[in-house]
Amino acid sequence: MSGRTAVVTGGASGIGEAVSRRLAEDGALVAVFDLNGDAAGETAASIEKAGGRAIGLAVDVTDRAAVDAGVAETRARLGRPTILVNSAGRAVVHPYLDITVEDWNRLLAVNLTGTFDCCQAVLPDMLEEGWGRIVNISSSSVHGGAARMAAYVAAKSGVVGLTKVLALEFAPRGITVNTIPPGFIDSPMLRDTVERGFVDLEQQTKQTPVGRIGRPEDVAATCAFLVSEEASYITGQVIGVNGGRNT
Ligand SMILES: NC(=O)c1ccc[n+]([C@@H]2O[C@H](COP(=O)([O-])OP(=O)(O)OC[C@H]3O[C@@H](n4cnc5c(N)ncnc54)[C@H](O)[C@@H]3O)[C@@H](O)[C@H]2O)c1
């Protein structure tokens, strides 16, 4: 993917950070978009220190104007983005009857509408180039649900549906769209749910056929393949990275 420009949302932490680093190692010019602009800058600086090319931008994916401005700045500084990885996300655990409509809307805004907006903002550049790769990070919870995570699972299930629709609409134009639903990846988000007592890591490890929790790099490697030239015949697919928990 040498010389291609990639946008990675939520690119300053966990899975998104690993994806940013991996795509840069593989030769992409990477725009790290994150709500946390300082962390985005630090990730970009560390990629550059390692010999890659990256910029870090404070972009809240729930703010369409900020997304459009981030894409314009990426185009000006790194060239047309033709790779997009949507990893920005938030998970909240609430019993269903306690979820307010504000909680519901907030979760959908980040996880689903943010993905919709970022795809819509970057697709015109991909169409112009006649080539594009989108990978949406959903969640293994879409396979079987997750109690007390109604808004999150609904949003991530929407991401799977959106992925399939975009794949059909844009396949004839050289653009592939796939989703990775990861399961139990060791990231700050997972550590936070462990610390708050929502997840027992030891028990989850026992329930994972490969016998370990996933690493952000496991997702990044899958993502690197899906955005490669070689993956041009793979689109509209749900590619689980979950240690065999869901098949
Ligand atoms: N870790 C897991 O086990 C797991 C499992 C299933 C799905 N996921 C999904 O993977 C993705 C990455 O999660 P992670 O585990 O790396 O979490 P993480 O919390 O380490 O990283 C998420 C990043 O997204 C950023 N972010 C949050 N809201 C944002 C917004 N509005 N605009 C821009 N950036 C925003 C955060 O600042 C953070 O840097 C998420 O979409 C998450 O739902 C993770």
The ligand as a Tripos MOL2 file, in Angstrom:
@<TRIPOS>MOLECULE
LIG
   44    48     1     0     0
SMALL
NO_CHARGES

@<TRIPOS>ATOM
      1 N1        -11.3500   -4.1710   22.7160 N.am      1 LIG1
      2 C1        -12.2860   -5.0310   22.4160 C.2       1 LIG1
      3 O1        -12.3350   -6.1450   22.9460 O.2       1 LIG1
      4 C2        -13.3330   -4.7000   21.3940 C.ar      1 LIG1
      5 C3        -14.2980   -5.6580   21.1350 C.ar      1 LIG1
      6 C4        -15.2630   -5.3880   20.1940 C.ar      1 LIG1
      7 C5        -15.2660   -4.1910   19.5120 C.ar      1 LIG1
      8 N2        -14.3240   -3.2610   19.7920 N.ar      1 LIG1
      9 C6        -14.3730   -2.0150   19.0270 C.3       1 LIG1
     10 O2        -13.0920   -1.7080   18.5590 O.3       1 LIG1
     11 C7        -12.9550   -0.2880   18.4080 C.3       1 LIG1
     12 C8        -11.6890    0.1720   19.1170 C.3       1 LIG1
     13 O3        -11.8310   -0.1080   20.4930 O.3       1 LIG1
     14 P1        -10.5910   -0.2550   21.4850 P.3       1 LIG1
     15 O4        -10.8390   -1.4760   22.2590 O.co2     1 LIG1
     16 O5         -9.3460   -0.0850   20.7370 O.co2     1 LIG1
     17 O6        -10.9290    0.9850   22.4360 O.3       1 LIG1
     18 P2        -10.0550    2.2240   22.9440 P.3       1 LIG1
     19 O7        -10.9310    2.8910   23.9410 O.co2     1 LIG1
     20 O8         -8.7070    1.7820   23.3240 O.co2     1 LIG1
     21 O9         -9.9290    3.1390   21.6390 O.3       1 LIG1
     22 C9        -11.0210    3.8530   21.1420 C.3       1 LIG1
     23 C10       -10.5140    5.1890   20.6130 C.3       1 LIG1
     24 O10       -11.6480    5.8540   20.0190 O.3       1 LIG1
     25 C11       -11.5740    7.2130   20.3800 C.3       1 LIG1
     26 N3        -12.8940    7.8270   20.3170 N.ar      1 LIG1
     27 C12       -13.9480    7.6310   21.1450 C.ar      1 LIG1
     28 N4        -14.9670    8.4150   20.7780 N.ar      1 LIG1
     29 C13       -14.5540    9.1020   19.6950 C.ar      1 LIG1
     30 C14       -15.1540   10.0890   18.8750 C.ar      1 LIG1
     31 N5        -16.3940   10.5460   19.1130 N.pl3     1 LIG1
     32 N6        -14.4420   10.5960   17.8420 N.ar      1 LIG1
     33 C15       -13.1770   10.1660   17.6020 C.ar      1 LIG1
     34 N7        -12.5560    9.2590   18.3600 N.ar      1 LIG1
     35 C16       -13.2350    8.7290   19.3890 C.ar      1 LIG1
     36 C17       -11.0240    7.2280   21.7940 C.3       1 LIG1
     37 O11       -10.4740    8.4930   22.1320 O.3       1 LIG1
     38 C18        -9.9720    6.1250   21.7010 C.3       1 LIG1
     39 O12        -8.7160    6.6570   21.3130 O.3       1 LIG1
     40 C19       -14.2250    0.3250   18.9930 C.3       1 LIG1
     41 O13       -15.1070    0.6460   17.9450 O.3       1 LIG1
     42 C20       -14.7860   -0.7970   19.8370 C.3       1 LIG1
     43 O14       -16.1830   -0.7010   19.9770 O.3       1 LIG1
     44 C21       -13.3530   -3.4770   20.7270 C.ar      1 LIG1
@<TRIPOS>BOND
     1     1     2 1
     2     2     3 2
     3     2     4 1
     4     4     5 ar
     5     4    44 ar
     6     5     6 ar
     7     6     7 ar
     8     7     8 ar
     9     8     9 1
    10     8    44 ar
    11     9    10 1
    12     9    42 1
    13    10    11 1
    14    11    12 1
    15    11    40 1
    16    12    13 1
    17    13    14 1
    18    14    15 2
    19    14    16 1
    20    14    17 1
    21    17    18 1
    22    18    19 2
    23    18    20 1
    24    18    21 1
    25    21    22 1
    26    22    23 1
    27    23    24 1
    28    23    38 1
    29    24    25 1
    30    25    26 1
    31    25    36 1
    32    26    27 ar
    33    26    35 ar
    34    27    28 ar
    35    28    29 ar
    36    29    30 ar
    37    29    35 ar
    38    30    31 1
    39    30    32 ar
    40    32    33 ar
    41    33    34 ar
    42    34    35 ar
    43    36    37 1
    44    36    38 1
    45    38    39 1
    46    40    41 1
    47    40    42 1
    48    42    43 1
@<TRIPOS>SUBSTRUCTURE
     1 LIG1         1 GROUP 0 **** ****
